[in-house]
């Protein structure tokens, strides 16, 4: 799968999100699930994202793709590293 860039239409981003969720739901959950790749996102230092991405993110502000990545991670009880 290829994550859409920030400039893509919301419909394309929503489709990617749905496809990623389908793959995640089909993955056996033994101990650890790792989703590896570039989500074309920037996650800022907002307090609301600290539980998911930590307080030492690289960017000061988030872009919409970064916000989506955090929402997806929160919904699936996951963490984001290497932002």
N, C-alpha and C positions, 0 to 999 in steps of 0.2 A: 504494500500500500504506500501511497505517497501523500503526505499531508499537504493540503492546499496552503498557499501563501496567504498573507493578510489581504492582498488585493483581490482574491477570488470572491465570487458571489457567495452569499450566506447559504444558498441551497447546496452548493458543492461542499461547504464546510459541514453542514448538517449531515449530508450523506456520508462523509468520511467518519464523522462521529458515530453514526449509526452502524457503519460497517465495523469500526473498531470495537464497539460495544458487543456486536454479534460474535466477533472472534474471541473477545475476552470471555464472554459467557460460555463459549464452547470449550475453553481451555480448562483442563483438570486443575483443581486447586489443591495441590498436595501441601507444599510448604511456601514456596515463593513463586510469584509470577512476575516476569520482567518484560516490559514492553520497551524495546530499544529502538531508537531512531530519532530523527529530527522532526519535531512537531511544528516547526516554523513558528515558534512562539517566544515571547519575552515575558517574564514574570517579574513584576515589581516587588517592592518591599512593603506592601500593604499587610497590616496585621492579620487580616482575614485569611491570608494564604500561608501564614507561618507554619501552621500544622502540616501543611502539604509540602511546601517548598523550602521551609526554613526561613530564618530571618536574615541570612546573608546571601540573598540573591544578587546577581550581577547587575540587573537593571533597576533603575529608580521607579519606573512606571511600567505597567503591563499594557500589552496590546490585546486586542480581542481574542486572538488565538491563545495567548497566555491565560486569559481568564477562562476560556473554554477548557484548556488543559487542567487547570485547577479544579474546575467544577467536575470534570470527568474523574479526576483522581479522588476527589472527596466522595463522589457517589460510589466508587468502587473500593474505598478504603485503601488507597494506594498513596505512595510518596513520589515526588518528583525530585530528581537529583540532576546536577550538572546543567543548571539553567544558564 
